[in-house]
Amino acid sequence: MTFYQYEPGAFSYGIKGAIINGVKYGTITNVDSRNAHAPAKYELSQNYPNPFNPVTKISYSLPQAANVLLKVYNVLGQEVKTLVDEFQVAGPKTLSFNASELPSGVYFYRLQTNKFTDIKKMLIVR
């Protein structure tokens, strides 16, 4: 078996048959999972539930591995929380945001990669 690592969480390998006492067994099989579960495009979904108190879920999709920055801002544009700041592999992602330390009001969350930026609005109601 040969194993090739392309990026964290993505791999490709091939399994070849064996030759035992001059007799060939098996066939060549290739597996490539680099994009097996990758979405077709970047997407930032609306949080759910919205409005919420105090916990909501935020989902997004990455068609390829990227450095991801997901932050929450108040209506004045001031950063109030960094939810994600790391390299992530391709695929769908969901996280819980607990806003129990924030007052009621309108907030924005912004997803940014090197190829994509989107902003959504959410409402905390106490």
Summary of the structure (lengths in Angstrom):
residues: 126
radius of gyration: 21.3
end to end distance: 57.2
largest distance: 75.5
contacts: 325
relative contact order: 0.22
helix: 0%
strand: 61%
